[in-house]
Amino acid sequence: MATIEIDGDGFEEAREVIKKLQGFPKVVEAVIERHLKGIERKTKLTAPVDSGALRDSIKSLGARIAGDLISGEIEVGVPYASFVEKRVGFLNDEIEDEVSALFKDIKEAFEKLMR
């Protein structure tokens, strides 16, 4: 086991960093929520429409924090969604673009938090 000793001068600085980091999961959760809504909006715009059921079933289920894991989920609630996705590909492009922006925003949020 490693032991870390912090002298009197560094202790306050370390405490401030730890205090800032405690809020980081909530910041990340908010960033993920924003990008999930973006994926939902963009996917609804690109989803093929016959009856509109596929498009209307696309919903962001939000972000969740469970221990060290922060996750988000988009639901496409019709049973034939995977077949349409394989044939038309209405999800992947939107998700890839949004995930790229998500990581950029998380990095910026971390840098802002640490200032």
N, C-alpha and C positions, 0 to 999 in steps of 0.2 A: 504494500500500500504506500502511496506517495503522500507526503505531508507538505503542505504549502504554508510558509510563514509570511505574514504580511506585517511590515514594520508600521509604526505609528503614522508615518506620513502617507503610506499607500493605503491604509485601511479605509479612510474616508472615501477615497477615490474608488476603491473596489466596492464599497457599500453602495455608492451612487450607481455604478455600472449594474450591479445586481438588481437594484431597485428599478432601473430602467428596463432591464431585460424581463422582469416579471410581467410587464404589460405587453410584451411583444406578441404572445399568442393571440391576444384579442385584436391587436393591430392586423396581424396576418389574417385572422378570421374575417375581418371587415374587408380586406383587400380581396380575399377569395369570394366573398359574397358579391362584391361589385362585379367581378369577372364572370361569376356564374350567371348573373343577370345579363351580362353582355353576350355570353354564349347562348342563353335562352333566346334573347332578342334576335341575334343574327341567324340562329338556326331556324327560327320560325319564318324568317324572311326567305331562306333558301330551301325550305322543305317543300317537296312536291305536293300539290294540292289537287285532290279529286273531290272528296267530300269535306275536307278540312279537318277531319278527325285526327290525323297524324299531327298536323301543325298545332292544333288546339291541345294535344296531349303533352306537348313539350313544356316541362316545368322545372325550374330550379328548386331543389329541395334544401338549399342552404348549406352553410359550412358548419362543421362540428369539430369540437376539440375533445379528444379522448386520450388522456395521458400525454405522450409525446407526439401523437398523431393529430394533424389538422387536415381535415378532408372536406371535400365538397362533392355534391352529386347533382346531376341533371337526369331527370326521368323522361323517357319517351314512352308514354303509357298505353300504346296500342300494341297488340300481339304481333303485328306484321312489321313493326319498325325495323327490326334487324334485316329483314329481306329487302326492304326499300333502301336501307343504308348500303347494303352490299351492291345493289344494282345502280343506285344513283349517287351515293356518297355525299349526303347532305350534312353530315355531322363533322367528319374529320378535319376538313379545311378550317372550319370555324373554330374548332377546339384548338388546333395547333396554333393559329394566330393569337388566340386569346391567352393560351398558356404562356407563350413567349412574352406577351405584355404583362402577365401576372408575375412572372419571375422578376422582371424589371421593376415592377411596382413594389414587390416585397423587398428587394434590395434597397430601393429608395426609401422605403418606410424604415428599414433598419438603420440606414445612415442618418435619417432625420432624428430617429429616436436616440441615437448615440451622441448627438451634438450637445 
